[in-house]
Amino acid sequence: MPGQSRNNRSSTSLASRAVTIYDDDESSPLLSSGLIPTRRQVSQWTSSIWKRQAVLLVLPVSIVSDNNSLATLLPSGDNRTYTNTNITDTSTLLLSQGPVHDPQLINFWFFLWFYYGIYNAIALLLITKIFNIYSLNWWPKALGGLTSFFIFWLTTQLMGILVYYFTGLGAYSLTWVFLTFCTMTIPLFVAFLVIRSENRNVYRHSLTVAQKTFLTYSIESRIPASYIRFLWFCVALAIALSTIVTGKVYADQYIKSTRDEGPHKTIEGLVYVYSWVATIYILDTLTDYIVETRVRSYPLSSIFKLYYFMIYFIFYRNLFVRLRSYEQFVVIQLASSFWVCIFHPICMSHYVYRALVYLFGITRTYDEYKRQVGRGLFLRNLAENATMLAFLLWVNILYFGPNSKIYTYFQFKDMNHAMDHDKTVYASLGIWASELISNFINRSICKRFLGHHVTKEALKDFKEYPELIVVFVLVMIHILQDMLLALLDLKFA
């Protein structure tokens, strides 16, 4: 996993940088060509709207959808017998004396090595690429990138086996989400230990005895600025990763309440959506502040912003399955579309910019400020389209496909209301159409009245930071996989 960086906003001396291959090199290995693209490759990928949609939209959604279209259930001819231990709502099934055939059993080994194994590998690869953007290799030099990647991936897989055989926690999807959270946080600790072991957290030249005695140096003044940036980078990454676990717990509570109390009313659906919106915006603002002011990395700021948008929208999309009427779809979407149409143009206006300069003393120029707001709009649109396309695909694949019995959330059973699969699909298509229209209006206002072309500025970012497009794809794949894992009914054979 070689990594490198052209990011002059977050230059660091903490770790050695890998070889830069942003310049065109036809002899680059296939792996490097895909994960570390050149400027010419990125220009080709983004040269037209259709190519951009294929790379940034169709590719990540197709990977996740194809992965979930393969059957993970036991073959229908399986004759083994099981009994329900009733440990949890999605309890593990064990051997019993009575001949009971349960079509909802999952082949544990197929789940571990294929379903969860791919999800886990994508998560670790995403963290590795984020470290690359930061210009830091997280692995020990003695092991190397590929060896370290395989060792830590395999370690989590083996932990999953121990959980399955020796605890009753394997039946909880939260357990597997948490294991991947551990996989993604391990590189932080490894990088921290590597830096400490190489004494890169202090200046190389120690103070003399006379200096220690007579000069008033504070401890803080002896810590390199690059090390402080690294610590802030770790804080931002830890906040982002913890959001996945928090979101899983939040979704579990919502689903449990619908099972116990029945479908939510319109006001309850609004509270669910916008309490989660508020949480995501707070965490996004906090992370963005850390990355912008402490880490000082424009591409990392873009990555985290897409990450939070994807988490918000994928939870929002899956709420559609539990809405009771077209009225609830309309109420929830009207608020969202109206907000989009006015928020970004108002934020991009010179009046708001001057107010922020006066109140908070921001130092960026007005053009830089417009670029930042426009980037947020582009990433929001990208997350909207990716999550909606993914939802429409898997609401059909998991309703009609071979894995329908282990995704009961998408079966529309025992819901006691008028909405069903077909109406949910039609309503979702209507929402997508309204989002596309509102986004077109939004971008047109920005272009005509504020002189900012959202798409052109985004293309400049991709050309300036070629690896950014790869990390965007990995972020989308990871968040989509995470949501599907969270909704999976785990009953192992």
C-alpha positions as CSV (number, residue, x, y, z in Angstrom):
1,M,0.0,0.0,0.0
2,P,2.4,2.7,-1.0
3,G,1.2,6.2,-0.3
4,Q,2.3,9.7,-1.1
5,S,1.0,13.3,-1.0
6,R,1.1,16.5,-2.9
7,N,-0.9,18.2,-0.2
8,N,1.2,21.2,0.8
9,R,-1.5,22.3,3.3
10,S,-0.6,19.3,5.6
11,S,3.1,18.7,5.0
12,T,4.6,16.6,7.8
13,S,7.9,15.1,8.7
14,L,6.4,12.4,10.9
15,A,6.9,9.5,8.4
16,S,8.7,8.9,5.2
17,R,6.7,9.6,2.1
18,A,6.2,7.0,-0.5
19,V,7.3,7.5,-4.1
20,T,5.2,10.1,-5.9
21,I,3.7,8.8,-9.1
22,Y,1.2,11.6,-9.9
23,D,3.1,12.2,-13.1
24,D,2.2,10.0,-16.0
25,D,4.0,6.6,-15.8
26,E,2.8,3.9,-18.2
27,S,4.9,1.3,-16.4
28,S,3.1,1.8,-13.1
29,P,1.8,-1.4,-11.6
30,L,-1.9,-2.1,-12.1
31,L,-2.6,-1.8,-8.3
32,S,-0.9,1.6,-8.2
33,S,-2.7,2.8,-11.3
34,G,-6.0,2.1,-9.7
35,L,-5.3,3.2,-6.1
36,I,-2.8,6.0,-6.9
37,P,-4.0,7.5,-10.2
38,T,-2.1,10.0,-12.3
39,R,-3.4,13.3,-13.3
40,R,-4.0,12.1,-16.8
41,Q,-6.1,9.2,-15.5
42,V,-8.2,11.4,-13.4
43,S,-8.7,13.8,-16.3
44,Q,-9.9,10.9,-18.4
45,W,-12.2,9.7,-15.6
46,T,-13.8,13.1,-15.2
47,S,-13.7,14.4,-18.8
48,S,-17.5,14.0,-19.3
49,I,-20.6,13.9,-17.1
50,W,-21.2,10.2,-18.0
51,K,-17.7,9.2,-17.0
52,R,-17.9,11.1,-13.8
53,Q,-21.2,9.4,-13.0
54,A,-19.7,6.0,-13.9
55,V,-16.7,6.4,-11.5
56,L,-18.3,8.3,-8.7
57,L,-21.8,6.9,-8.7
58,V,-22.2,3.7,-10.6
59,L,-18.9,2.0,-9.6
60,P,-19.3,2.2,-5.7
61,V,-23.0,1.4,-5.8
62,S,-22.5,-1.6,-8.2
63,I,-19.8,-3.1,-6.0
64,V,-22.0,-3.0,-2.9
65,S,-25.1,-4.2,-4.7
66,D,-23.3,-7.0,-6.5
67,N,-21.9,-8.2,-3.2
68,N,-25.3,-8.4,-1.6
69,S,-27.0,-10.1,-4.6
70,L,-25.0,-13.3,-3.9
71,A,-26.8,-15.7,-1.6
72,T,-25.4,-16.0,2.0
73,L,-28.1,-18.4,3.2
74,L,-27.5,-22.2,3.5
75,P,-28.6,-24.2,0.5
76,S,-32.3,-25.0,0.4
77,G,-31.4,-28.7,0.6
78,D,-29.6,-28.4,3.9
79,N,-31.0,-31.0,6.2
80,R,-29.3,-30.1,9.5
81,T,-31.4,-29.5,12.5
82,Y,-31.4,-26.5,14.8
83,T,-33.0,-25.0,17.8
84,N,-33.4,-21.3,18.7
85,T,-31.5,-20.3,21.8
86,N,-33.5,-17.1,21.9
87,I,-30.4,-15.2,23.2
88,T,-31.4,-12.0,21.3
89,D,-33.9,-10.9,18.7
90,T,-31.5,-12.2,16.1
91,S,-30.3,-15.2,18.0
92,T,-27.8,-17.8,17.0
93,L,-29.2,-21.2,15.9
94,L,-27.6,-24.3,17.3
95,L,-27.9,-28.1,16.7
96,S,-31.0,-29.7,18.3
97,Q,-32.7,-33.0,18.5
98,G,-35.8,-32.1,16.5
99,P,-35.8,-31.9,12.7
100,V,-36.4,-28.2,12.1
101,H,-35.6,-26.6,8.8
102,D,-35.0,-22.8,9.0
103,P,-34.5,-21.1,5.6
104,Q,-33.0,-18.0,7.3
105,L,-29.8,-19.6,8.4
106,I,-26.5,-17.9,7.3
107,N,-23.4,-19.9,6.4
108,F,-21.0,-18.4,9.0
109,W,-17.8,-19.1,7.0
110,F,-19.2,-17.6,3.9
111,F,-20.3,-14.5,5.9
112,L,-16.9,-14.2,7.6
113,W,-14.6,-14.5,4.7
114,F,-16.7,-13.1,1.9
115,Y,-19.4,-10.8,3.2
116,Y,-17.7,-9.4,6.3
117,G,-14.2,-10.0,4.9
118,I,-14.7,-7.7,2.0
119,Y,-16.4,-5.1,4.2
120,N,-13.4,-5.3,6.6
121,A,-10.8,-5.0,3.9
122,I,-12.5,-2.0,2.3
123,A,-12.6,-0.3,5.7
124,L,-8.9,-0.9,6.3
125,L,-8.0,0.2,2.8
126,L,-10.0,3.5,3.3
127,I,-8.0,4.2,6.5
128,T,-4.8,3.5,4.6
129,K,-5.7,5.9,1.8
130,I,-6.6,8.6,4.4
131,F,-3.2,8.2,5.9
132,N,-1.7,8.5,2.4
133,I,-3.5,11.8,1.9
134,Y,-2.0,12.9,5.2
135,S,1.5,12.0,3.9
136,L,2.0,9.3,6.6
137,N,2.5,5.6,6.3
138,W,0.9,4.0,9.4
139,W,2.7,0.7,9.3
140,P,6.1,-0.3,10.7
141,K,8.8,-0.1,8.1
142,A,10.0,-3.6,9.1
143,L,6.7,-5.1,8.0
144,G,5.9,-3.0,5.0
145,G,2.4,-1.9,3.8
146,L,1.0,-5.1,2.2
147,T,2.2,-7.4,5.0
148,S,0.8,-5.0,7.7
149,F,-2.5,-4.7,5.9
150,F,-2.9,-8.5,5.7
151,I,-1.9,-9.1,9.3
152,F,-4.3,-6.5,10.7
153,W,-7.1,-7.6,8.4
154,L,-6.6,-11.3,9.4
155,T,-6.4,-10.4,13.1
156,T,-9.9,-8.9,13.0
157,Q,-11.2,-11.9,11.1
158,L,-9.8,-14.3,13.7
159,M,-11.3,-12.2,16.4
160,G,-14.6,-12.7,14.7
161,I,-14.1,-16.5,14.9
162,L,-13.4,-16.2,18.6
163,V,-16.5,-14.1,19.1
164,Y,-18.7,-16.6,17.2
165,Y,-17.4,-19.7,19.1
166,F,-16.9,-18.4,22.6
167,T,-19.5,-15.7,23.2
168,G,-23.1,-15.0,22.4
169,L,-22.3,-11.7,20.7
170,G,-21.9,-13.0,17.2
171,A,-25.7,-12.7,16.7
172,Y,-25.5,-8.9,17.1
173,S,-24.6,-6.9,13.9
174,L,-23.3,-4.2,16.2
175,T,-20.6,-6.7,17.2
176,W,-19.3,-6.9,13.7
177,V,-19.5,-3.1,13.2
178,F,-17.5,-2.7,16.4
179,L,-14.9,-5.2,15.2
180,T,-14.4,-3.1,12.0
181,F,-14.2,0.0,14.1
182,C,-11.3,-1.7,15.9
183,T,-9.7,-2.5,12.5
184,M,-9.9,1.1,11.5
185,T,-8.6,2.5,14.7
186,I,-5.6,0.1,15.0
187,P,-3.6,2.1,12.4
188,L,-3.9,5.2,14.6
189,F,-2.3,3.4,17.6
190,V,0.3,1.7,15.4
191,A,1.3,5.1,13.8
192,F,1.4,6.7,17.2
193,L,3.7,3.9,18.6
194,V,5.9,4.1,15.5
195,I,6.3,7.8,15.8
196,R,7.1,7.6,19.5
197,S,9.6,4.7,19.0
198,E,11.4,6.9,16.4
199,N,11.4,9.9,18.7
200,R,9.6,12.0,16.1
201,N,7.4,13.5,18.8
202,V,10.4,15.6,20.1
203,Y,13.1,17.7,18.5
204,R,16.2,15.7,17.6
205,H,18.7,17.8,19.5
206,S,18.2,17.7,23.3
207,L,18.8,20.7,25.5
208,T,22.2,20.9,27.3
209,V,22.4,20.8,31.1
210,A,23.0,24.6,31.2
211,Q,20.0,25.2,29.0
212,K,17.8,23.0,31.1
213,T,19.0,24.8,34.2
214,F,18.9,28.5,33.2
215,L,16.6,28.8,30.2
216,T,12.8,28.8,30.6
217,Y,11.7,26.4,27.8
218,S,8.2,25.1,28.2
219,I,7.4,21.5,27.4
220,E,5.0,22.6,24.7
221,S,7.6,24.6,22.9
222,R,9.7,21.5,22.5
223,I,7.0,19.5,20.7
224,P,7.3,19.6,16.9
225,A,4.3,21.3,15.1
226,S,4.1,18.2,12.8
227,Y,3.5,16.0,15.8
228,I,0.8,18.3,17.2
229,R,-0.9,18.2,13.7
230,F,-0.8,14.4,13.8
231,L,-2.5,14.3,17.2
232,W,-5.3,16.6,15.9
233,F,-5.5,14.3,12.8
234,C,-6.1,11.4,15.2
235,V,-8.8,13.2,17.1
236,A,-10.7,14.1,13.9
237,L,-10.4,10.5,12.6
238,A,-11.5,9.1,15.9
239,I,-14.6,11.4,16.0
240,A,-15.5,10.3,12.4
241,L,-15.1,6.6,13.1
242,S,-17.1,6.7,16.3
243,T,-20.0,8.1,14.3
244,I,-20.5,4.7,12.6
245,V,-21.0,2.9,15.9
246,T,-23.2,5.7,17.2
247,G,-25.3,5.6,14.1
248,K,-25.8,1.9,14.4
249,V,-27.0,2.2,17.9
250,Y,-29.3,5.0,16.9
251,A,-30.8,3.0,14.0
252,D,-31.3,-0.1,16.3
253,Q,-33.3,2.0,18.7
254,Y,-35.5,3.3,15.9
255,I,-36.1,-0.1,14.4
256,K,-36.8,-1.6,17.8
257,S,-39.3,1.1,18.6
258,T,-41.2,0.4,15.3
259,R,-41.3,-3.3,16.1
260,D,-42.5,-2.7,19.7
261,E,-44.8,0.3,19.2
262,G,-45.8,0.1,15.6
263,P,-45.1,2.6,12.8
264,H,-44.1,6.1,13.8
265,K,-46.3,9.1,13.2
266,T,-45.2,11.9,10.9
267,I,-43.9,14.0,13.8
268,E,-41.9,11.1,15.2
269,G,-40.4,10.5,11.8
270,L,-39.4,14.2,11.6
271,V,-37.9,14.0,15.0
272,Y,-35.9,10.9,14.0
273,V,-34.6,12.5,10.8
274,Y,-33.7,15.9,12.1
275,S,-32.3,14.8,15.4
276,W,-29.9,12.7,13.4
277,V,-29.3,15.7,11.0
278,A,-28.4,17.9,14.0
279,T,-26.0,15.3,15.3
280,I,-24.3,14.9,11.9
281,Y,-24.0,18.6,11.4
282,I,-22.5,19.1,14.8
283,L,-19.9,16.4,14.3
284,D,-19.2,17.6,10.8
285,T,-18.6,21.2,12.0
286,L,-16.4,20.0,14.8
287,T,-14.3,17.8,12.5
288,D,-14.1,20.4,9.8
289,Y,-12.9,23.0,12.3
290,I,-10.1,20.6,13.5
291,V,-9.0,19.7,10.0
292,E,-9.2,23.2,8.6
293,T,-7.5,25.0,11.6
294,R,-5.3,22.4,13.2
295,V,-4.4,19.8,10.5
296,R,-4.7,22.3,7.7
297,S,-5.6,19.9,4.9
298,Y,-8.1,20.8,2.2
299,P,-8.4,17.2,0.8
300,L,-8.9,15.7,4.2
301,S,-11.6,18.2,4.9
302,S,-13.4,17.2,1.7
303,I,-13.1,13.5,2.6
304,F,-14.6,14.0,6.1
305,K,-17.4,16.1,4.7
306,L,-18.4,13.4,2.2
307,Y,-18.1,10.9,4.9
308,Y,-20.7,12.7,7.1
309,F,-23.0,13.4,4.2
310,M,-23.0,9.7,3.3
311,I,-23.8,8.7,6.9
312,Y,-26.7,11.2,7.1
313,F,-28.3,10.3,3.7
314,I,-28.0,6.6,4.0
315,F,-29.9,6.6,7.3
316,Y,-32.4,9.0,5.8
317,R,-33.0,6.7,2.8
318,N,-33.6,3.7,4.9
319,L,-36.2,5.6,6.9
320,F,-38.3,5.4,3.7
321,V,-39.1,1.8,4.3
322,R,-40.9,2.7,7.6
323,L,-42.9,5.7,6.4
324,R,-46.6,5.1,6.5
325,S,-48.0,7.3,3.7
326,Y,-47.1,9.5,0.8
327,E,-47.9,12.4,3.1
328,Q,-44.9,11.6,5.3
329,F,-42.7,11.4,2.2
330,V,-43.8,14.8,1.1
331,V,-43.5,16.5,4.5
332,I,-40.0,15.2,5.1
333,Q,-38.8,16.0,1.6
334,L,-40.3,19.4,1.3
335,A,-38.3,20.6,4.3
336,S,-35.1,19.1,2.9
337,S,-35.5,20.5,-0.6
338,F,-36.5,24.0,0.6
339,W,-33.5,24.0,2.9
340,V,-31.1,23.1,0.0
341,C,-32.5,25.7,-2.3
342,I,-31.9,28.6,0.1
343,F,-29.0,27.5,2.4
344,H,-26.0,27.3,0.0
345,P,-26.8,30.5,-2.0
346,I,-27.4,32.5,1.2
347,C,-24.2,31.1,2.7
348,M,-22.3,31.9,-0.4
349,S,-23.5,35.5,-0.5
350,H,-21.1,38.4,0.2
351,Y,-23.2,39.5,3.1
352,V,-22.8,36.3,5.0
353,Y,-19.1,36.3,4.2
354,R,-18.6,39.8,5.6
355,A,-20.6,38.8,8.7
356,L,-18.4,35.8,9.3
357,V,-15.3,37.9,8.9
358,Y,-16.6,40.5,11.4
359,L,-17.9,37.9,14.0
360,F,-15.3,35.2,13.7
361,G,-12.4,36.8,12.0
362,I,-12.0,34.2,9.2
363,T,-9.0,35.0,7.1
364,R,-9.7,33.3,3.8
365,T,-10.6,35.4,0.8
366,Y,-14.1,35.6,-0.6
367,D,-13.2,33.4,-3.6
368,E,-11.8,30.8,-1.2
369,Y,-14.9,31.0,0.9
370,K,-17.1,30.5,-2.1
371,R,-15.0,27.5,-3.1
372,Q,-15.5,26.0,0.4
373,V,-19.3,26.4,0.3
374,G,-19.5,25.2,-3.3
375,R,-17.5,22.1,-2.3
376,G,-20.1,21.3,0.4
377,L,-22.9,21.5,-2.2
378,F,-21.0,19.2,-4.6
379,L,-20.4,16.6,-1.9
380,R,-23.9,16.8,-0.7
381,N,-25.2,16.2,-4.2
382,L,-22.8,13.3,-4.6
383,A,-24.0,11.7,-1.4
384,E,-27.6,12.2,-2.3
385,N,-27.3,10.5,-5.6
386,A,-25.2,7.6,-4.4
387,T,-27.4,6.8,-1.5
388,M,-30.6,7.0,-3.4
389,L,-29.3,4.9,-6.3
390,A,-28.1,2.3,-3.7
391,F,-31.4,2.4,-1.8
392,L,-33.4,1.8,-5.0
393,L,-31.2,-1.1,-6.0
394,W,-31.1,-2.9,-2.7
395,V,-34.8,-2.3,-1.8
396,N,-35.5,-4.4,-4.9
397,I,-32.5,-6.9,-4.7
398,L,-33.2,-7.6,-1.0
399,Y,-37.0,-7.8,-1.6
400,F,-36.9,-10.2,-4.6
401,G,-33.4,-11.7,-4.4
402,P,-31.9,-14.7,-2.6
403,N,-31.1,-12.8,0.5
404,S,-34.6,-11.5,1.2
405,K,-35.1,-13.7,4.2
406,I,-32.1,-12.3,6.1
407,Y,-33.1,-8.7,5.4
408,T,-36.6,-8.7,6.9
409,Y,-36.3,-4.9,7.3
410,F,-37.0,-4.7,3.5
411,Q,-39.9,-7.1,3.5
412,F,-42.7,-4.7,4.5
413,K,-44.3,-7.4,6.7
414,D,-46.4,-6.8,9.9
415,M,-46.3,-3.1,9.4
416,N,-50.0,-2.5,9.5
417,H,-50.1,0.5,7.1
418,A,-50.8,1.2,3.5
419,M,-47.2,1.5,2.2
420,D,-45.7,-1.4,0.5
421,H,-42.7,-2.2,-1.7
422,D,-44.0,-0.7,-5.0
423,K,-45.3,2.5,-3.3
424,T,-42.0,3.0,-1.5
425,V,-40.1,2.7,-4.8
426,Y,-42.4,5.2,-6.5
427,A,-42.2,7.6,-3.6
428,S,-38.4,7.3,-3.5
429,L,-38.2,8.1,-7.2
430,G,-40.4,11.1,-6.7
431,I,-38.1,12.3,-3.9
432,W,-35.0,11.7,-6.1
433,A,-36.6,13.8,-8.9
434,S,-37.3,16.6,-6.4
435,E,-33.7,16.5,-5.2
436,L,-32.3,16.7,-8.7
437,I,-34.5,19.7,-9.5
438,S,-33.6,21.5,-6.3
439,N,-29.9,20.9,-6.8
440,F,-30.2,22.2,-10.4
441,I,-31.9,25.4,-9.1
442,N,-29.2,25.7,-6.4
443,R,-26.3,25.4,-8.8
444,S,-27.9,27.7,-11.3
445,I,-28.3,30.4,-8.6
446,C,-24.7,30.0,-7.6
447,K,-23.5,30.2,-11.2
448,R,-25.6,33.1,-12.4
449,F,-25.8,35.3,-9.4
450,L,-22.7,34.4,-7.4
451,G,-20.3,33.6,-10.2
452,H,-19.4,30.2,-8.9
453,H,-19.5,27.0,-11.0
454,V,-19.7,24.1,-8.6
455,T,-18.8,21.3,-11.0
456,K,-15.8,23.1,-12.5
457,E,-14.3,23.8,-9.1
458,A,-14.8,20.2,-8.1
459,L,-12.9,19.1,-11.2
460,K,-10.1,21.4,-10.3
461,D,-9.9,19.7,-6.9
462,F,-9.7,16.2,-8.5
463,K,-6.9,17.3,-10.8
464,E,-5.0,19.0,-8.0
465,Y,-5.4,16.0,-5.7
466,P,-5.7,12.9,-7.9
467,E,-6.0,10.4,-5.1
468,L,-9.1,12.2,-3.8
469,I,-11.4,10.5,-6.3
470,V,-10.2,7.1,-5.1
471,V,-10.9,7.9,-1.5
472,F,-14.3,9.3,-2.3
473,V,-15.2,5.9,-3.9
474,L,-13.9,4.0,-0.9
475,V,-15.9,6.2,1.5
476,M,-19.1,5.6,-0.4
477,I,-18.5,1.8,-0.6
478,H,-17.7,1.6,3.1
479,I,-20.7,3.6,4.3
480,L,-23.1,1.6,2.1
481,Q,-21.6,-1.7,3.2
482,D,-21.9,-0.6,6.8
483,M,-25.6,0.2,6.6
484,L,-26.4,-3.2,4.9
485,L,-24.4,-5.0,7.6
486,A,-26.3,-3.1,10.3
487,L,-29.7,-4.2,8.8
488,L,-28.7,-7.9,8.4
489,D,-30.5,-10.4,10.5
490,L,-27.8,-12.6,11.8
491,K,-28.7,-16.3,12.4
492,F,-25.7,-18.5,11.9
493,A,-25.8,-22.2,11.2
